[in-house]
Amino acid sequence: METLKIGWSQRDMTPVRPAMIQGQMHRRIGRDAMDPLTVTALALEGSEAGKGTVLVSLDLAYINESLCRMVRRRVVEACPDIPSDHICLNATHTHTSFVDDNDFYEYPGGDVMTPDEAAEWIANHAAGAAVDAWRSRVPRRIGRAYGHAVVGHNRYAVYADGTGQMYGKTDRPDFIGIGGFEDHSLDMVFIWEPDGNLAGLLLAIPCPSQVDEHLERFSADYWHDVRVELRRRLGNHLQILPVCSAAGDQSPHLLVGRREEAEMLHRRGHSERQEIAERIGDAVERALRVTQAVSGRVPVLNHAVRRVELEALQPTEAHRAWARKARAEWFAAKRPDGWWPQGLQRVIDTGSTGPALPPFMTEIHVIRLDDLVIATSPFELFQDYGMQIKARSPAEQTVTMQLANGRGMYLPTGRAIQAGGYGANPVVCPVGPAGGQVLVETTLAMIQALMGGS
């Protein structure tokens, strides 16, 4: 066999009943859809028959551990030759998908799906897509590529006193800059049929799908527009596996240049999502023109998994004082109840004399696909960590996949914690910089082992 065996499947998992929408501090109810929520599965089998990998991408805010277990169990029951921990789930991080976790919002009753019903619905569609992809695998060829498109922007404004704020105002007299690196890279793996026709691609973008993140409708956000645009250019048959690369401190929202950007969108007659899709389409076509499939040998496929304990971010007295103030302000403003004040209360209750928070168990996958590797984490991983992994990796191309196989929330850097703001406090950060560095070193050691120590 000179090619991998590869299978694809996509399903529409848009709920047919009202459901709570995940992604904001307050509860929203979705009763219709702007565009479909999809689940896409890519199955890969190398020279060792039956011992492959299945990647499953879902238009969700995150992947919680219970959903991951449900999907793996159902896939293995149908296809016992797939190792359960070689089934890898990741989320596109849309803020307009449905809630499958009981920890966030009070259930409103009525005809609204419960989180457990939503989890069952999602698991059935995800497992079905994974099984279909595995059973449909046939010899296909792969080729990797790299490009750029402006999609994500660093979302932290930094002020003269050293503090930072997510989506902070930039017209303040004490505004001094943006909080860190911006990654505009695109990682691509093209997949062709034996006759040379393009079958699909894995496409990794370091940006959550959150252009229209406040809707009370279901939507895959800009990934829907990307699917439409790429299929318009490359064929309606095209399969696309979306991956959100490390982007804990990035979003599609500009902090500087918003007026100018809005003016240009108006001139072109584009929505922001359409503009993003066109930029990505240009980059994909440009890369495709100079990319060829691996030939003459079987591409290497290996999959390694490690579970590692990462040191928890321990609340300090300063954190507790901040949480008391933030919680009082929340209720003084008479905001609707939600997960945010509950999280603040948990920080307040973690007393300085009480037991320390336990380590956070993290599942890390590294998948070698010839001279490219995919490295996962369950976190919204700040850019610095992703850049360390990419820069130090011995692979020719390294793809980070965040929000995979668990709900890690944010993993901020030391400078982000020092600056403060949302995304850098214990309410949403189970792990801090010490654990982040262990994640980096563990991932790099796994990559080194899969690449033969090179």
N, C-alpha and C positions, 0 to 999 in steps of 0.2 A: 504494500500500500504506500503510495507516494504522497498522500494527502491525509489531512485529518478528516474524521467523520464529524459533520456539523449539522445540527438541526435547529430550526427556528420555530417559534410560535408566538402569537400575540392574541390577547383577549381583551374585550371591553369589560371592565369591572365597575362601571358607573352604577351607583345604587339606583334601584327602581323604587325605593321608598325614601321619604325624608330621613335625613341623618344629621347628626352634629358634625360641624366642620372643625378640623384641627388647625392650629397655627397661631391663634391670637390669645391674649390674656383673658378674653371674655368669650362666652359661648355664642356660637352662631348656628343657625339651622339652615341647611341646604335643602331645597325642594325641587330644584331642576339643575340642569347642567349647561354651562356655556359651551363645553366641548368634552369629549370622552376622557375618562380616567382609564388608563391602560395598564396592563401587565405584559411584559415582553420577556421571553425566555430564550436563552442561547445555550445549546448543549454542545459540548466538545468531547470527542473521544480520540485518544492518540493510538499508538501502536499496541498498547496493552488493552485488549478487548474488554469492554464493560467497565473499565476503571477510568471514568472521565470526570468532567466538571459540568455543572449546570449553573449558569448565572441568570438570576431572575431580577428584573428591574421593575419597580412599581411606582406609580404616581401617588405617593404617600408623603407625609411629612417626615416620617422616620420608620424604622423597623423595630418593633419591640421583640423581646426575647420569646414571649409566648407565641407570637405569630410565627416566628422562625421555627420553633419546635413543631407547631401544627403543620406547616408546609412540608418540612423535612419528613415528618412521620408519614404523611399521606403519599409523598412521592416515592419513598422507599417501599411502602406497601404495594404500590403499583409496579415499581421497577426495582426489585431487590438488589440488582447488580450495581446500583449507584451508591457509593459511600455517603451516608447521611450528611457528614460534615464537608462533603464536596458540593453541597447545594448552598449557594451563596446568594443572599437576598440583599438588595440595596434600594434606597428610596431616592427619588428625584428632589425631594424636599419642597414640594408644593405646599402652600398654606391654604389650599382650597380643595383638600381631599377630606375623607371622612374619618371619624374618631373610632378607633378600635381598642381603646385603652380606658379603663375605668378610673384612672388617677387624675383626670383633668377637669371635667365639667359635671355639674349636677344634671342628672337625666331629667328631661322635661316631661316625660310620659307621652301619652297619646300614640299617634301612629309613627313616631320617630324611632328609627332603629336604635336598639341598645348597643353599647360598644361590643358586647359579646356577639350579638347578631352580625355586626359589621365585621368582626374578626373572622367569623365563620364564612361570610360571603367572600372576603378577601382571600382567605386561605384556600377555599375551593377553586377560585379563579387562578391563583398563583400556582397551586399544585397541578391543576389541570394543564396550564400552559407549560410547566416544567416537564410533565409526562409526555405531552404532545411533542415538545422539542426533542426529547430524548428518543422517542420512537420514530421520529422523522429524519434522523441523522443519516446523511449520505456523504460520500466523498466531496469535499469542497476545498478550495485553496484560500490562503490568507496572505495579507500583506499589511505592514504597519506604516503609519504616516504621522506627521506632526505639523501643526500649523498654528495660526493665531486668528482670533476674532474678539473684538471688544464686546464682552457680555457683562462681566462682573466688575465691581468697583469696591475698593475698601470703604467700609461703612462707618468708620469712626472719625469724628472730628476731635482734634486735640487743641487744648487751650494753654495759655501762658503759664498757668499754675501747675501744669503737668497732668491735669485730669483729662479724661476722654469721655465721649458720649456717643453711643450708637445713633446715627442719623441726627447728630447734633447740629445746631445752627452754625453756619459758616459766615454770617454777616455780623457776628459779634466782634467788637474791637479787640477782644483777647484771643480770637481764633488765630492759630499759628500754623496749622497744617493738617494733613491726613495721617491716620494712625499707622500705616505700614505699607507693605508691598502689595502690588496689584498683579494678578496672574491672568493673562489673556490667552493662555495656550489652549490648544485643542489636541487631544490625543485620539488617534483613530486606528481601528483595525478593520480593514476592508475584507470582505468575504465574497469569493467568486464561485460560481458554478464551474464544473469541469469544461463547459463550452465557452467560458470566458465572460459570460454575463454576470453583472454584479448582483449578488443576492442580498447583501445587507452590510451593515457596519456597526461596530461598537464605537460610540462617540462619547468621550469624556470631556466635560466642561466644568471649570472651577467656579460654579455659581449656582446657588439654589434657584428654583423656578418660582420666583416671588415678585413678578411684575404687578400682578393684580391680587395681591395677597389679602386684601380686606373684603373680598366678595362674599356674598351669601349665596353663592352658586358653586357647584362643583366645576373644577377646571384643572387641566394639566399645566396651565400657564404657558410659558413660552415654549415648552417642549411640544405642545400641540402644534404650534406654528412652525417649529422646526420640522416636524414630521410632514406636515403639508408641503412645505417648501422643498425639502429634499426629494419627496416623491414626485413633485411637479417637475423637478429637474432630472431625476435619475430613474423614474418609473414608479408606477403605483404599487408594484410588487415589493418594493424595497422594505426590508426589515431594519429596524433601528433599535439598538439596545442603549438607552440613556444611562449615563453614569455621572453623578455629581462628584467631581474631584474635591480635594481639600479646599474648603471655602468658608471656614467658620467666621472669618471677618470680612467676607465679601457678599455683595448682593447686586441685583441689577440697578439699584437706585443711585444716581449721581448725587454727590454732595456739592460739587462745584461745577458750574456749567449747565445747570438745569434749564434756565431760561433759553439759552442758546440751543440746547438739544431739542426742547419743545418746539422752537421756531423751525428747526430743520425738519423735524418730523411732520410739521404742518405743511411745509413746502413740498415734501415728498408725498403727502397724503398717506403716511404710514402710521400705524399704531406702534408703540414701543416694542411690543412683541413681534410684530412683522419686521421691524428694523433689525432686531436681534436675529431672527430667522434668516434674513437675507444676508447678513454678515457671515453667519455660520455656513450658509449655502455656498457663498463665494469661496470660503476657506476650504470647505470639503471638496468642491470641484477642482480647485487649484492643486490640492494635495493629490487627488485621484489621478490627475493627468500625468504625474511623475512617479506613481507607485505601481509596482508589479508584485505578483504573487510569488511566494517562495516556491521553487521548483527543484526537481532532481533529488529530493530527499524528504523524509517525513519530518515536519516541524516538531520540535520538542514540546511536550505538554506535561507539566508536573504541577502538583497542588500540595502545598504544605499548610498545616493549621496548628496554631499554638494558642493555648489559653494562659493568660498571664495576669497576675494581680498587680494593679496599679495603685499607688498611694493616693488615698482620698484627699481632697482639698478640705482642710479642717477650718470651720468658721472661727474667726477671731472675735474679740470683744468689739473691735471696730465694725466688723460685719454685723454683729448682733445689734449694735446701736443704729447702724444704717437701716437694718431690716425693721426695727421698731418704728423709725421715722417714716419709712416708705409705706409700711402697713397702715399707719395712722392717716397718711395723706390719701391712700387709696380709698378708705372708707369715708374720709371727710369729703371727698369729691363725689361720694355716692355712686361709685362705679359698680357695675354688676359683679356678682360673685364669680369667681373663676379659680384657676389653679395658682395664679400669682400670689394672692394673699396667703393661701395655704402653704406655698413654698417659703414665703417670708416667715411664717410662724414656725416652720421646721428649723430655720436658721436660728430664730430666737430661742427655741427650746433646746438647741444643742449647747448646753451649758459648758462653761470653762472647767467645771469640776466633774463633769460627767464623762462617760467613756468616749474615746475617740471614734470617729466614723470608721467603719471597716474598709479594707481595700476594695477596689472596684474590679470585678472579674471581667476581663476583656478577651474577646475572641478575635484573633488576627489571622487573616488568610493571605498567603502569597501564591499567586498563580503564574507560572512561567509558561509563556506562549512563544516558543522559539527564543529570540533575543529580546523580547519584551516581557516585563513583569507587571502584574496588577497587585497592588498592596492595599488591603482594606483596613478600615477602622470603624467602630460604631459611633464615633464622635462627629460633631461639627468641628472639624479640625482646623485650627488657625493656620494661616499661610506659612508661618515660619517652620512648623513641623513638616508640612508637605514639601517645602523647599529643601529641607535637610535630607529627607528621604530621597528625593529626586537627584539632588546634587551629589550625594555620596553613593548612590546605587551603582553597582558594576554593570548592570544591564544596559543595552544600547538605548532602550526607552523604558521609562518607568511611569506607570499610571497609578495615581492614588484614587481610591474609591472610598468616600466617606459615607456615614449613615448606613453601614452594612452590618447585618447579623446582630443587631442589638441597639438599644436606645441609650446612647452615651451622652446626649446633650452636648454642650460646648466643652472644648479642651483649649483654654486660653494660654497664652504665653505669660512669662513673668512681667514683661512690660505692660501687657494688657491689664493684668491684675493691678499693677501699680497705678495705672490710669483710671481704673474703675469703669463703671457703666454696665449696662445690660450685656450679658455674654461673658462677663468676667467676675462673677460673684457666685457664692455657694448655692444659691437657689437653682441655678441652671448649669453649674459646673461640678460634677461629681469628682473630677480629677483635676489636679493643678499641674504646674510646670514640672515638678519632679516626676510625676507619673508620665507626663508628656515625653520627657526625655527617655524614659524606659521604653515607651512605645516606639520611639524612633530607633533606638539601638536594637530592640528585639526584631523589629521589621527588617532592618538592614542585615542583621545576622541571618535571618531566614532567607533573604534575597541572596546573600553570599553563598549559603549552602545550596540553594537551588541552581545557582549559576556555576556550581562546581568549585567554589572558593576563589574564582577569578577576580 
